Amino acid sequence: MKALKTLILFALFPAFVFLLHACGKYPDGPNFSILSRKTRIENVWVLKETLHTDGSVEHNPTPGYTTEFTSDDEVIHTNDVVTLKGEWELTNDKKDLMITFDGIGSATYEIRRLKSNELWLKNSAGEVLKYKPD
């Protein structure tokens, strides 16, 4: 009987691995995370790199700028001159991040990668914005 259980376990393992791999929501990963999507976004982020549609890469394009996503769905964007406040939410089955700044408007970004130490967003121009925690 124990041999049968072991055989069934080994037979089901490849299916489990396939399903786990298929769970990834974002094109650039990760495929699995213990932390919720919201928890992974909640952080103070700094834009480290922009991948332009022509293939060029711009490193540290906005020094001194930070964007904070809080647990109460507030977004605070700060640079050397001004601080903007607004709200953020996950949309499109948690595949997109919509940011609305008070009195300015909103923008929606496709989430390409979401880890606690990496956030990649694709803007409407097709550029990929790569963020790291501050």
N, C-alpha and C positions, 0 to 999 in steps of 0.2 A: 504494500500500500504506500509506503514511504517513497519507494522508487517511482511510483506513478505520479505522486505529487511533485517530485523533483522534475520528472519529465514534462509535466504540464507547465511548471514554472519556467523551464528553459524554452518551451515552445511559445509561451506568451511573452517572454522578455523582448524579442525583436519588435513585436507589435506595440508594446509599451514604449520602447525607445522611439519608434516612428511617430506615435501619437504625441509624445513629449516634444519632439522636434517640430511637429506641426502646430504646436501651441504658440509659437512665436508670432506676435502681432506686428512687429516692426521689421522692415526689410533688412536693416543692418544689425538687428538683434537687440537684446539677447533673446534666446529662445525660451528661457525660463528664469524666473526670479521669485524669491520668497517675499520680497517687498511689493506692496501694491504700486500701481502706476502713479497714483497721487503722491504717495510717500517718496517715490524716486524723484518726482518733479520738485517737491518742496525743498528749496535750497537757494543759496545765493550763487548765481552763475555769472561767469565771465566769458565773453566771446573770444575764443582763441584762434579760430581759423574759419575762413570762408572759402568754400569750393565754388568757383564761378562756373557757369554753363560752358564756357570755352575751354575748361580744363585747368585754368590757372588757379593758383592757391594764394590767398592773402593771409599772412600770419599776423595775429594780434591786431586786427583792423580797427578796434575801438578801445585803445588803452584808457583806463580810468572809468569805463562804463561797467555797471553791474545791473543784473536783473534778478530780483528776488521773487520767488513764488512761495507764498505763505500757506499754512494749513487751512486758513479760513478763506481761501480762493482769492486772495489779494495779490496783485502784482505791483512791484515797486521798481521802476527803472531809474537809475541814478547815473548821472555823469558829472563832470566838473562844474557845470553851470546850473542844471535844473534837475528836479526830481518829478517824475510822472507817476501817478497812481491810477490803478484800475483794477480789473478783475480778470481771472483766467478760468477756463473750464476745458475739460476734455470733451470732444465732440466726435461725431462719425464713428461710433462704436469704439471710442477711446483711441482712434488712430490719428486724430488731429488735436492740436492745441489752439484754442481761440483766445486771443488776448484783446481786451477792450480797455482803452485808456479813457478816463473821464474827459469829456468834452472834445476828444480828438477823433475817435472812431475805433474800429476793430480790424484785426488781421488774423487770418487762420493759417497755421503752419502744419504741414504733414510731419508727424514724428517719424524719423528714420531710425533713431537709436535712442533707447532710454535705459540708462543705468544710473545708479546712485552717484557715479562719478563721471558720467558722460551724458550729454543731451545733444542730439543732432536734429535740427529742424530744417525742413525744406520750405523756402518761401515761395510766393506766387511767381517769382521770376525764375524759379528752378535752381536757385543757389542753395547749397547746403551750409547751414550755419552750425559750427561745432563749438559747444560750450563745455567748460570744465567748472567745478566748484571754485569759489573764491577762496 
